[in-house]
């Protein structure tokens, strides 16, 4: 796989490389990778995340399974008390206003009837961002829940639990660079998908 030369390569850390088979393109966001994988034409492409980029142009890549872009992950902050769960929900939404998350995410204040800890705040996001979201929760100092569970299987369990969602919030990252599906598909012939501003 031959990567194109990049100006300011360190700017590309956290973005993605897509190997189309006949060519490679650098600089996609996770949402844009999902667009490519959902298209019939590029469903067999290979995906790599740029974990580290050095000024000399060296990129440290990690392969990412395509299924990762179709799964949801999350953290479930369980409480015995409804007021404490509501406080978790408000605190998470307020801190996200001050320090936005690294990706889009949804937050639910919910209740699962009959559970030993029936009140919860659910933070759900694309699975590829699990590590980034854990770091973000640490940075904003969020320590909600009497106990916490996380992972794709926990999010699936929550979705299937019949939980009653009492409140919802949508969190958005700042400086979202993601382009529309049409723009992504129209630019697949470009080896460098975006350049530093």
Secondary structure, 3 states (H helix, E strand, C coil): CCCCCCCCHHHHCCCEEEECCCCEEEEECHHHHHHHHHCHHHCCCEEEEEEEECCCCCEEEEEECHHHHHCEEEEEEEECCHHHHHHHHHHHHHHHHHCCCCCCEEEEEEECCCCCCCEEEEEEEEHHHHHHHHHHHHHCCCCCCCEEEECHHHHHHHHHCCCEEEEEEEECCCCCCCCCHHHHHHCCCCCECCCCC
